[in-house]
Amino acid sequence: MSVRRSSTSHTETERHIITNNPELNARFNYAKNYIKTSKYTLLNFLPYTLFEQFQRLANLYFLCLLVLQLIPVISSLSPITTAIPLIGALVVTGAKDAYDDFQRHQSDKQDNKRKSSVLRNGQLVEEFWSKVLVGDVIRMENNQFVPADILLLSTSEPNGLCYIETSELDGSYAVFILALLTLDRGTNLKCKQCLPETQELGQDDGRIGTFQGEVRCELPNNQLNKFVGTLHMNNNALPLDNDKILLRGHILRNTQWCYGIVIFAGRDTKLMMNSFKTKFKRTSIDKLLTTLDIFGIVFFQLPMCLFCTVACGIWEIQIGQYSTAYLPWDSLIPAGGATAITLLVFFSYAIVLNTVVPMFLVEVMRLGQSFFINWDEDMRYNGVHAKARNTTLIEELGQIEYIFSDKTGTLTQKIMAFSKCSIASRRYGNAIDPGTGEPIEITEKEVKKTRSCGQSYALKSDGEEQRSISRVKAPFQQR
């Protein structure tokens, strides 16, 4: 766990927060609520992406060939024949990486510019998420995302309860816009409860704005289900646990409003602590191609170059020496330069046989696959298309063998379907219309209708065979 230092040069062993006192909290230099998940900037994009691309063996191999082709003595081909495919592959890959990182910048910008109601000087003001500070008191309303890790103060529900959706932190990642389109789902809800002592504050902005509590808690960490701290108020020390904390990424559900104190913000939130730094990822296809490149170079190209070099030497001894009258050989190669001749011939054949290593096709294939994913109508949900967020990992989808997922809200839904009930010793429930096969609701009114019209229905009940009822003479008796 990293240890951070405050401006007073003391080692921080626990987090110390005073509510409604930004001047004191500023002394500790706590992280602001600004987040950044992108990899590149305008200044470092070119060197970073070139460094990453030349970690691929194929790109490094063709770069070496390009250098060899710049030597006129051994090159029988124009350097353009290698430069164009190499530059094309680098440009396509760099463009894909730039687009992916641009999407991260846009996502960060969208998150940082979301607005939240912050209590300042006893009044609620709208602030960007990036401007929210540790120690601020914020108000959230139903169906809003939690902007930071906060300590729950008071809620609209009895006994200080509130309900949150945790899908953002439980691994079932959902785009914000998709979550907004499905606000009525209410799946994967969990219950949180504030302290009874702070629940008394209600939604009185005046009282909450003058509330002077002191929070002492653990340092930022990535443990989603653990929190230890103490709230000191009115000369009392009140213990805090994970049930009192709302985390960034939670969504407030079925709760009209709630107030909370910001404990961790920005990079110190548990959501961001679990978000590892974006790094260069290699797919299974990349690893396979690297292996094939090594095999192609070691077991095919190098033996072929060696064979051609030996064959050229044999030809030179038997036939080539008689052609020196017509070729300016002595002016190019000094006498006794057999070693130099061998090396030059070897590298000349390496240039000629360079096409055994594929390069450009894979990048074009990945780019096309990402477009097809974005355009796929069968993958659209609630009007939102699927989005290929990382175009370098698309082929990994074909390598998936197992999917681990939480059950409720993903494989199943929380739906309560009425089956049957008993009223005054009479049982009512669902019946099946023999004509349509659809379930229909059986009520006292429906029973009278069947008695007068002679309609027939097929009833299903637990433990009984399906049977027909014609001209019901009395309401369904208890069985």
RODO-2510 file (C-alpha; in nm, 4 decimals, decimal comma):
residues 479
     n   res          X          Y          Z
     1     m     0,0000     0,0000     0,0000
     2     s     0,1446     0,3334    -0,0943
     3     v     0,2048     0,5945     0,1753
     4     r     0,1363     0,9529     0,0803
     5     r     0,2704     1,2638     0,2505
     6     s     0,0832     1,5735     0,3491
     7     s     0,2092     1,9283     0,3210
     8     t     0,3102     1,9130     0,6869
     9     s     0,5685     1,6415     0,5987
    10     h     0,4130     1,3842     0,8321
    11     t     0,3689     1,0274     0,7152
    12     e     0,0002     0,9535     0,6653
    13     t    -0,1053     0,6397     0,8507
    14     e    -0,4782     0,7126     0,8333
    15     r    -0,7037     0,9531     0,6489
    16     h    -0,8174     1,2540     0,8509
    17     i    -1,1152     1,4533     0,7210
    18     i    -1,3099     1,7441     0,8708
    19     t    -1,6510     1,8049     0,7151
    20     n    -1,7327     2,1504     0,5779
    21     n    -1,3736     2,2671     0,6307
    22     p    -1,2025     2,2818     0,2891
    23     e    -0,9110     2,4921     0,4186
    24     l    -0,8029     2,2273     0,6683
    25     n    -0,8573     1,9381     0,4276
    26     a    -0,6494     2,1183     0,1629
    27     r    -0,3421     2,0897     0,3874
    28     f    -0,3326     1,7154     0,3277
    29     n    -0,3158     1,7464    -0,0528
    30     y    -0,5764     1,4787    -0,1084
    31     a    -0,6450     1,3780    -0,4669
    32     k    -0,9090     1,5763    -0,6506
    33     n    -1,1987     1,4013    -0,8184
    34     y    -1,0460     1,4364    -1,1654
    35     i    -0,9831     1,1030    -1,3394
    36     k    -0,7663     1,0077    -1,6361
    37     t    -0,7696     0,6664    -1,8036
    38     s    -0,6182     0,7622    -2,1407
    39     k    -0,2675     0,6559    -2,2421
    40     y    -0,1410     0,9253    -2,4755
    41     t    -0,1122     1,3007    -2,5119
    42     l    -0,0320     1,5026    -2,8231
    43     l     0,3332     1,5207    -2,7171
    44     n     0,4020     1,1589    -2,6266
    45     f     0,1765     0,9793    -2,8753
    46     l     0,4320     0,9377    -3,1554
    47     p     0,7265     0,8065    -2,9474
    48     y     0,5038     0,5841    -2,7328
    49     t     0,3168     0,4262    -3,0217
    50     l     0,6378     0,3683    -3,2206
    51     f     0,7972     0,2038    -2,9178
    52     e     0,4962    -0,0236    -2,8772
    53     q     0,4746    -0,1110    -3,2462
    54     f     0,8403    -0,2069    -3,2696
    55     q     0,7907    -0,4528    -2,9857
    56     r     0,6273    -0,6661    -3,2532
    57     l     0,8912    -0,8861    -3,4115
    58     a     0,7547    -0,8415    -3,7645
    59     n     0,7829    -0,4626    -3,7503
    60     l     1,1351    -0,4793    -3,6074
    61     y     1,2313    -0,7329    -3,8729
    62     f     1,1139    -0,5121    -4,1588
    63     l     1,2874    -0,2112    -4,0058
    64     c     1,6168    -0,4032    -4,0160
    65     l     1,5488    -0,4990    -4,3788
    66     l     1,4804    -0,1356    -4,4634
    67     v     1,8181    -0,0384    -4,3175
    68     l     1,9860    -0,3105    -4,5259
    69     q     1,8107    -0,1903    -4,8407
    70     l     1,9595     0,1542    -4,7881
    71     i     2,3044     0,0025    -4,8538
    72     p     2,3488     0,0121    -5,2349
    73     v     2,6156    -0,2597    -5,2465
    74     i     2,3865    -0,5380    -5,1206
    75     s     2,0428    -0,4111    -5,2172
    76     s     1,8901    -0,5373    -5,5379
    77     l     1,5496    -0,3821    -5,4569
    78     s     1,4386    -0,0277    -5,3985
    79     p     1,3918     0,0632    -5,0286
    80     i     1,0413     0,1769    -5,1213
    81     t     0,9301    -0,1858    -5,1579
    82     t     0,9800    -0,2344    -4,7836
    83     a     0,9209     0,1202    -4,6630
    84     i     0,5656     0,1480    -4,7993
    85     p     0,4277    -0,1693    -4,6319
    86     l     0,6108    -0,0912    -4,3066
    87     i     0,4934     0,2684    -4,2934
    88     g     0,1432     0,1579    -4,3920
    89     a     0,1292    -0,0942    -4,1069
    90     l     0,2591     0,1622    -3,8573
    91     v     0,0126     0,4264    -3,9760
    92     v    -0,2887     0,1929    -3,9615
    93     t    -0,1953     0,0621    -3,6166
    94     g    -0,1170     0,4119    -3,4918
    95     a    -0,4500     0,5393    -3,6237
    96     k    -0,6348     0,2581    -3,4445
    97     d    -0,4494     0,3298    -3,1192
    98     a    -0,5176     0,7016    -3,1548
    99     y    -0,8881     0,6386    -3,2103
   100     d    -0,9095     0,4037    -2,9108
   101     d    -0,7339     0,6574    -2,6896
   102     f    -0,9527     0,9370    -2,8229
   103     q    -1,2530     0,7393    -2,7015
   104     r    -1,0896     0,7143    -2,3577
   105     h    -1,0341     1,0912    -2,3574
   106     q    -1,3994     1,1448    -2,4458
   107     s    -1,5124     0,9074    -2,1711
   108     d    -1,2891     1,0836    -1,9164
   109     k    -1,4205     1,4207    -2,0302
   110     q    -1,7795     1,3017    -1,9990
   111     d    -1,7192     1,1714    -1,6468
   112     n    -1,5285     1,4776    -1,5283
   113     k    -1,7974     1,7128    -1,6590
   114     r    -2,0877     1,5377    -1,4927
   115     k    -2,2520     1,7585    -1,2352
   116     s    -2,3297     1,6929    -0,8724
   117     s    -2,5004     1,8992    -0,6004
   118     v    -2,2372     2,0103    -0,3463
   119     l    -2,3150     2,1871    -0,0194
   120     r    -2,1103     2,5078    -0,0012
   121     n    -2,1696     2,7619     0,2772
   122     g    -2,5025     2,6056     0,3636
   123     q    -2,6328     2,6141     0,0046
   124     l    -2,6438     2,3535    -0,2694
   125     v    -2,4464     2,4458    -0,5813
   126     e    -2,3884     2,2520    -0,9022
   127     e    -2,0260     2,1456    -0,9441
   128     f    -1,8475     1,9344    -1,2018
   129     w    -1,7353     1,5983    -1,0707
   130     s    -1,3752     1,7042    -1,1299
   131     k    -1,4245     1,9947    -0,8842
   132     v    -1,5553     1,7811    -0,5982
   133     l    -1,3084     1,7727    -0,3061
   134     v    -1,2474     1,5409    -0,0136
   135     g    -1,4595     1,6603     0,2794
   136     d    -1,7360     1,8065     0,0619
   137     v    -2,0950     1,7177     0,1461
   138     i    -2,2937     1,6209    -0,1632
   139     r    -2,6586     1,5494    -0,2272
   140     m    -2,7649     1,2745    -0,4653
   141     e    -3,1062     1,1879    -0,5984
   142     n    -3,2639     0,8710    -0,7298
   143     n    -3,1021     0,7118    -1,0380
   144     q    -2,7876     0,9252    -1,0097
   145     f    -2,4338     0,7893    -1,0227
   146     v    -2,2218     0,8299    -0,7102
   147     p    -1,9383     1,0720    -0,8042
   148     a    -1,6852     0,9619    -0,5384
   149     d    -1,6476     0,7311    -0,2399
   150     i    -1,8702     0,8892     0,0242
   151     l    -1,9777     0,8316     0,3838
   152     l    -2,3563     0,8199     0,4028
   153     l    -2,5049     1,0885     0,6311
   154     s    -2,8820     1,0814     0,5810
   155     t    -3,1393     0,9434     0,3384
   156     s    -3,5053     0,9831     0,2500
   157     e    -3,5825     0,6274     0,3602
   158     p    -3,6832     0,5217     0,7131
   159     n    -3,3981     0,4166     0,9442
   160     g    -3,1421     0,5728     0,7098
   161     l    -3,1604     0,3022     0,4449
   162     c    -3,0723     0,3511     0,0793
   163     y    -3,0476     0,1153    -0,2165
   164     i    -2,7731     0,1077    -0,4752
   165     e    -2,6980    -0,0786    -0,7948
   166     t    -2,3440    -0,2151    -0,7978
   167     s    -2,3157    -0,3482    -1,1528
   168     e    -2,0446    -0,0934    -1,2361
   169     l    -1,8171    -0,2395    -0,9693
   170     d    -1,9250    -0,6049    -0,9804
   171     g    -1,7705    -0,6688    -1,3190
   172     s    -2,0834    -0,6364    -1,5368
   173     y    -1,9540    -0,3191    -1,7022
   174     a    -2,2198    -0,1050    -1,8658
   175     v    -2,1842     0,2113    -2,0645
   176     f    -2,3312     0,5088    -1,8814
   177     i    -2,5668     0,5853    -2,1663
   178     l    -2,6954     0,2286    -2,1627
   179     a    -2,7553     0,2454    -1,7890
   180     l    -2,9550     0,5639    -1,8329
   181     l    -3,1758     0,3910    -2,0890
   182     t    -3,2565     0,1125    -1,8422
   183     l    -3,3099     0,3057    -1,5206
   184     d    -3,6267     0,1147    -1,4404
   185     r    -3,4517    -0,2208    -1,4170
   186     g    -3,3386    -0,1999    -1,0565
   187     t    -3,1383    -0,5217    -1,0720
   188     n    -2,8481    -0,6190    -0,8491
   189     l    -2,9583    -0,3842    -0,5688
   190     k    -2,7815    -0,3710    -0,2349
   191     c    -2,8798    -0,1953     0,0841
   192     k    -2,6721     0,0624     0,2730
   193     q    -2,7564     0,2332     0,6020
   194     c    -2,6249     0,5495     0,7619
   195     l    -2,5674     0,6072     1,1328
   196     p    -2,8802     0,6908     1,3377
   197     e    -2,6959     0,9932     1,4798
   198     t    -2,6458     1,1464     1,1331
   199     q    -2,9849     1,0382     0,9976
   200     e    -3,1354     1,3037     1,2273
   201     l    -2,9840     1,5721     1,0023
   202     g    -3,2432     1,4866     0,7355
   203     q    -3,2242     1,7150     0,4330
   204     d    -3,1836     2,0370     0,6307
   205     d    -2,9098     2,2091     0,4306
   206     g    -2,8524     2,4562     0,7131
   207     r    -2,7821     2,1880     0,9730
   208     i    -2,5785     1,9749     0,7349
   209     g    -2,3816     2,2817     0,6220
   210     t    -2,2734     2,3517     0,9810
   211     f    -2,2153     1,9869     1,0713
   212     q    -1,8640     1,9504     1,2118
   213     g    -1,7721     1,5848     1,2120
   214     e    -1,4261     1,4362     1,2026
   215     v    -1,3641     1,1187     1,0033
   216     r    -1,0605     0,9002     1,0636
   217     c    -1,0384     0,6029     0,8306
   218     e    -0,8064     0,3695     0,6439
   219     l    -0,5853     0,4772     0,3573
   220     p    -0,7084     0,4370    -0,0019
   221     n    -0,7083     0,0741    -0,1168
   222     n    -0,8728    -0,1468    -0,3794
   223     q    -1,0770    -0,3695    -0,1461
   224     l    -1,4381    -0,3160    -0,2494
   225     n    -1,5943    -0,4982     0,0461
   226     k    -1,3824    -0,3559     0,3267
   227     f    -1,3834    -0,0216     0,5053
   228     v    -1,2743     0,0670     0,8578
   229     g    -1,3097     0,4093     1,0140
   230     t    -1,4498     0,6226     1,2931
   231     l    -1,6738     0,9285     1,2909
   232     h    -1,6125     1,1668     1,5812
   233     m    -1,9064     1,3940     1,6587
   234     n    -2,0416     1,5479     1,9797
   235     n    -1,7575     1,3883     2,1806
   236     n    -1,8634     1,0426     2,0582
   237     a    -1,6638     0,7986     1,8455
   238     l    -1,8955     0,6103     1,6105
   239     p    -1,7562     0,3065     1,4244
   240     l    -1,7855     0,2955     1,0460
   241     d    -1,7896    -0,0076     0,8191
   242     n    -1,8527    -0,0887     0,4558
   243     d    -2,2321    -0,0667     0,4982
   244     k    -2,1981     0,3087     0,5574
   245     i    -2,0047     0,3756     0,2359
   246     l    -2,1212     0,4445    -0,1206
   247     l    -1,8542     0,3923    -0,3858
   248     r    -1,7918     0,5753    -0,7085
   249     g    -1,9749     0,3885    -0,9835
   250     h    -2,2709     0,2916    -0,7666
   251     i    -2,6148     0,4054    -0,8838
   252     l    -2,8710     0,5267    -0,6313
   253     r    -3,1970     0,3343    -0,6718
   254     n    -3,5400     0,3478    -0,5070
   255     t    -3,4188     0,6292    -0,2806
   256     q    -3,5470     0,9821    -0,3286
   257     w    -3,2355     1,1554    -0,1950
   258     c    -2,9336     1,1091     0,0266
   259     y    -2,6420     1,3159     0,1642
   260     g    -2,2841     1,2029     0,2078
   261     i    -1,9293     1,3175     0,2885
   262     v    -1,6588     1,2615     0,0257
   263     i    -1,3976     1,0269     0,1734
   264     f    -1,1942     0,9276    -0,1336
   265     a    -1,1908     1,1158    -0,4645
   266     g    -1,0442     1,0686    -0,8109
   267     r    -0,7559     0,8234    -0,8343
   268     d    -0,8006     0,7302    -0,4650
   269     t    -1,1506     0,5861    -0,5153
   270     k    -1,1828     0,2100    -0,5015
   271     l    -1,3091     0,2035    -0,8600
   272     m    -0,9952     0,3740    -0,9895
   273     m    -0,7680     0,1756    -0,7572
   274     n    -0,9010    -0,1366    -0,9308
   275     s    -0,8453     0,0154    -1,2758
   276     f    -0,4942    -0,0782    -1,3779
   277     k    -0,2877     0,1488    -1,5964
   278     t    -0,3640     0,0992    -1,9638
   279     k    -0,0764    -0,0881    -2,1197
   280     f     0,0209    -0,2466    -2,4467
   281     k    -0,1640    -0,5758    -2,4815
   282     r    -0,0710    -0,8652    -2,7039
   283     t    -0,3346    -1,1006    -2,8327
   284     s    -0,3088    -1,4724    -2,8923
   285     i    -0,2825    -1,4028    -3,2659
   286     d     0,0114    -1,1665    -3,2028
   287     k     0,1885    -1,4331    -3,0002
   288     l     0,1160    -1,6940    -3,2674
   289     l     0,2417    -1,4657    -3,5456
   290     t     0,5564    -1,3898    -3,3459
   291     t     0,6190    -1,7617    -3,3092
   292     l     0,5560    -1,8161    -3,6807
   293     d     0,7858    -1,5248    -3,7655
   294     i     1,0636    -1,6754    -3,5557
   295     f     1,0141    -2,0159    -3,7159
   296     g     0,9970    -1,8571    -4,0612
   297     i     1,3172    -1,6607    -4,0077
   298     v     1,5179    -1,9287    -3,8273
   299     f     1,4024    -2,2429    -4,0082
   300     f     1,3300    -2,1102    -4,3572
   301     q     1,4791    -1,7736    -4,4422
   302     l     1,8197    -1,8148    -4,2776
   303     p     1,8747    -2,1660    -4,4214
   304     m     1,7614    -2,0417    -4,7636
   305     c     1,9990    -1,7450    -4,7449
   306     l     2,2818    -1,9745    -4,6359
   307     f     2,2054    -2,2222    -4,9146
   308     c     2,1922    -1,9459    -5,1769
   309     t     2,5186    -1,7994    -5,0469
   310     v     2,6977    -2,1363    -5,0727
   311     a     2,5482    -2,1965    -5,4174
   312     c     2,6616    -1,8520    -5,5270
   313     g     3,0150    -1,9264    -5,4036
   314     i     3,0237    -2,2545    -5,5956
   315     w     2,9000    -2,0798    -5,9090
   316     e     3,1615    -1,8070    -5,8657
   317     i     3,4427    -2,0610    -5,8427
   318     q     3,3293    -2,2705    -6,1372
   319     i     3,1811    -2,0147    -6,3767
   320     g     3,1887    -1,6620    -6,2402
   321     q     3,5660    -1,6211    -6,2507
   322     y     3,5558    -1,6415    -6,6303
   323     s     3,3182    -1,3443    -6,6483
   324     t     3,5483    -1,0938    -6,4773
   325     a     3,6515    -0,9550    -6,8152
   326     y     3,3009    -0,8256    -6,8638
   327     l     3,2162    -0,7259    -6,5008
   328     p     3,4051    -0,4611    -6,3001
   329     w     3,4465    -0,7068    -6,0113
   330     d     3,7948    -0,5978    -5,9013
   331     s     3,6883    -0,2361    -5,8710
   332     l     3,4059    -0,3308    -5,6356
   333     i     3,5607    -0,6100    -5,4301
   334     p     3,9299    -0,6073    -5,3376
   335     a     4,1388    -0,9176    -5,3892
   336     g     4,1098    -1,1713    -5,1108
   337     g     3,7741    -1,0315    -4,9934
   338     a     3,5958    -1,3665    -4,9809
   339     t     3,4511    -1,2969    -4,6350
   340     a     3,3115    -0,9615    -4,7420
   341     i     3,1645    -1,1189    -5,0551
   342     t     2,9969    -1,3900    -4,8489
   343     l     2,8353    -1,1403    -4,6099
   344     l     2,7171    -0,9148    -4,8907
   345     v     2,5628    -1,2049    -5,0797
   346     f     2,3998    -1,3401    -4,7633
   347     f     2,2288    -1,0079    -4,6824
   348     s     2,1339    -0,9597    -5,0472
   349     y     1,9368    -1,2834    -5,0391
   350     a     1,7849    -1,1840    -4,7031
   351     i     1,6387    -0,8797    -4,8772
   352     v     1,5094    -1,0835    -5,1708
   353     l     1,3410    -1,3408    -4,9429
   354     n     1,1839    -1,0896    -4,7029
   355     t     0,8272    -1,1693    -4,8129
   356     v     0,8154    -1,4877    -4,6032
   357     v     0,7095    -1,2757    -4,3008
   358     p     0,3526    -1,1308    -4,3157
   359     m     0,3004    -0,7776    -4,1920
   360     f     0,0247    -0,5544    -4,3248
   361     l    -0,2687    -0,7935    -4,3664
   362     v    -0,3342    -0,8519    -3,9941
   363     e    -0,3719    -0,4804    -3,9155
   364     v    -0,6161    -0,4267    -4,2010
   365     m    -0,8150    -0,7312    -4,0861
   366     r    -0,8438    -0,5966    -3,7301
   367     l    -0,9605    -0,2571    -3,8500
   368     g    -1,2307    -0,4149    -4,0651
   369     q    -1,3478    -0,6376    -3,7791
   370     s    -1,3915    -0,3384    -3,5487
   371     f    -1,6135    -0,1678    -3,8075
   372     f    -1,8285    -0,4795    -3,8462
   373     i    -1,8775    -0,5000    -3,4679
   374     n    -1,9850    -0,1358    -3,4525
   375     w    -2,2284    -0,1844    -3,7423
   376     d    -2,3788    -0,5181    -3,6302
   377     e    -2,7553    -0,4696    -3,5931
   378     d    -2,7959    -0,7991    -3,4060
   379     m    -2,5761    -0,6649    -3,1255
   380     r    -2,7798    -0,3476    -3,0762
   381     y    -2,9624    -0,3115    -2,7424
   382     n    -3,2120    -0,0367    -2,6592
   383     g    -3,0975     0,1597    -2,9628
   384     v    -2,7289     0,1495    -2,8602
   385     h    -2,4842    -0,0322    -3,0900
   386     a    -2,2010    -0,2493    -2,9673
   387     k    -1,8682    -0,0698    -2,9521
   388     a    -1,5219    -0,2143    -3,0123
   389     r    -1,3308    -0,0304    -2,7410
   390     n    -0,9957    -0,1947    -2,8149
   391     t    -0,9410    -0,2834    -3,1785
   392     t    -0,6204    -0,4773    -3,1071
   393     l    -0,7941    -0,7459    -2,8978
   394     i    -1,0883    -0,8411    -3,1197
   395     e    -0,9612    -1,1866    -3,2079
   396     e    -0,9423    -1,2701    -2,8362
   397     l    -1,3219    -1,3060    -2,8406
   398     g    -1,2767    -1,6294    -3,0309
   399     q    -1,0505    -1,7669    -2,7570
   400     i    -1,3105    -1,7418    -2,4775
   401     e    -1,4007    -2,0783    -2,3268
   402     y    -1,5613    -1,9826    -1,9959
   403     i    -1,7600    -1,6812    -1,8760
   404     f    -1,7908    -1,6085    -1,5036
   405     s    -2,0807    -1,3798    -1,4197
   406     d    -2,3010    -1,2903    -1,1279
   407     k    -2,6437    -1,4496    -1,1667
   408     t    -2,9100    -1,1924    -1,0848
   409     g    -2,9504    -0,9227    -1,3456
   410     t    -2,7331    -1,0980    -1,6040
   411     l    -2,8476    -1,4572    -1,6533
   412     t    -3,1772    -1,4002    -1,4741
   413     q    -3,4101    -1,1123    -1,3897
   414     k    -3,5956    -1,0179    -1,0763
   415     i    -3,9537    -1,0535    -1,2001
   416     m    -4,2449    -1,1395    -0,9713
   417     a    -4,5176    -1,3052    -1,1833
   418     f    -4,8589    -1,3621    -1,0225
   419     s    -4,9499    -1,7295    -1,0116
   420     k    -5,2558    -1,7734    -0,7894
   421     c    -5,4131    -1,6557    -0,4661
   422     s    -5,6828    -1,7604    -0,2203
   423     i    -5,9545    -1,5170    -0,1102
   424     a    -6,2247    -1,6208     0,1352
   425     s    -6,1372    -1,9877     0,0866
   426     r    -6,1643    -1,9493    -0,2896
   427     r    -5,8570    -1,9966    -0,5041
   428     y    -5,7944    -1,7755    -0,8050
   429     g    -5,5090    -1,8035    -1,0501
   430     n    -5,4091    -1,8556    -1,4110
   431     a    -5,5989    -2,0744    -1,6547
   432     i    -5,5123    -2,1782    -2,0091
   433     d    -5,7418    -2,0979    -2,2966
   434     p    -5,7623    -2,4205    -2,5039
   435     g    -5,8162    -2,2203    -2,8206
   436     t    -5,5101    -1,9973    -2,8000
   437     g    -5,2981    -2,1758    -2,5429
   438     e    -5,2433    -1,8422    -2,3678
   439     p    -5,2838    -1,8022    -1,9901
   440     i    -5,5860    -1,6038    -1,8766
   441     e    -5,6731    -1,4655    -1,5380
   442     i    -5,9581    -1,6395    -1,3539
   443     t    -6,1600    -1,4158    -1,1227
   444     e    -6,5076    -1,4265    -0,9676
   445     k    -6,6300    -1,2211    -1,2621
   446     e    -6,4782    -1,4683    -1,5074
   447     v    -6,6452    -1,7568    -1,3227
   448     k    -6,9886    -1,5936    -1,3599
   449     k    -6,9139    -1,5404    -1,7278
   450     t    -6,8339    -1,9079    -1,7813
   451     r    -7,1522    -2,0047    -1,5924
   452     s    -7,3724    -1,7983    -1,8236
   453     c    -7,1909    -1,8480    -2,1536
   454     g    -7,0852    -2,2080    -2,1193
   455     q    -6,7197    -2,1323    -2,1993
   456     s    -6,4582    -2,3949    -2,1361
   457     y    -6,1099    -2,3390    -1,9950
   458     a    -5,8203    -2,5697    -1,9170
   459     l    -5,6989    -2,5228    -1,5621
   460     k    -5,3544    -2,6086    -1,4352
   461     s    -5,2852    -2,6427    -1,0670
   462     d    -4,9936    -2,7786    -0,8691
   463     g    -4,9837    -3,1579    -0,8565
   464     e    -5,2832    -3,2063    -1,0877
   465     e    -5,3250    -3,2964    -1,4496
   466     q    -5,4595    -3,0358    -1,6891
   467     r    -5,8368    -3,0731    -1,7129
   468     s    -6,1245    -2,8992    -1,8880
   469     i    -6,3971    -2,7140    -1,7058
   470     s    -6,7205    -2,6513    -1,8896
   471     r    -7,0142    -2,4482    -1,7640
   472     v    -6,8767    -2,3777    -1,4227
   473     k    -7,1665    -2,3971    -1,1813
   474     a    -6,9822    -2,2555    -0,8819
   475     p    -6,6649    -2,0664    -0,8074
   476     f    -6,3497    -2,2735    -0,7867
   477     q    -6,3566    -2,4559    -0,4583
   478     q    -6,0545    -2,4913    -0,2407
   479     r    -5,8687    -2,8107    -0,3234
***
